[in-house]
Amino acid sequence: MKITPNKVFLGNAILQTEGIEINPTDWPGLLYERLSQLNFTLVQKDVQSFLKQPDDAQLITQENFNRILNLNNQ
């Protein structure tokens, strides 16, 4: 399964929130950059209380996001 965003909507959202225009084909690299800045231990702790099975938070890792989104050092 390949994940592709609505590129117009994504471009508009990034322009509105970040104040930068992007080339719609650059979204994987931008997402990889943003994900690489996260502390996934904190993310796991943050979402754990919202999960039916709190131990599932351990699945929230940068490696799993990269695999799902096919992001390999974009």
N, C-alpha and C positions, 0 to 999 in steps of 0.2 A: 504494500500500500504506500503510495506516495502522497505526502502532505504538501498541498500548495495553497497558499493564502489568496484571498481576493487582493490582488496587487494594487489596485486603485485605492481600495479602502485602507490597506496597510500603509501605502505612501502618504495618504491624507492624514492618517492617525499619527505617523511619525513626524510629519511636518507640524502638526498641531501641538504635539506634546514635546518634541525635541527641538523644533525650530530648524530642522534640516530637511532638504529634499534628497531623496534617495532614488537610485535607479532600481526599479522593481525587481530586477534580477539579482540584486545584492542582498536580499533579505536573509539568505542562509548565513552569510558571513556576519551580518549584523547580529543575528540571533546567537551565533556561536560566540561572538565577543561578549554579549550581554550575559550569556550563561556562564562563561568562564570567569566572570567577576563575582558570581554568587558564592556564598558560603553554604554549601548544601547541607551541612550539619544543622545550621540555623533554619534553613528551609524545612528540613525534615521535622524539627521540633515545632516549627510554626504550624504545620499542617496536620500534625499527628492527632490533635484533639478533634479534627473534623472527619477523620476516617473511621469507618465502621470497625476495621481491623487496624489499630494504631501501629502495629508492627509493619504494615505495608508502607509506612513512610520511608523505610529503609530502601525501597525501590526508587526513591526520588534521588537520582544521582546524575552527575554531569554525563557520565558514560552512557547511562540509559537514554537521556535526552539526545545525545549525539547519535546513538544507534537508531532511535525512533525517527529522527529527523534527517538521517544520513549526513550528519555534520562531522566531517573528518578533517579538522584543521583547515577550514575554509580560508 
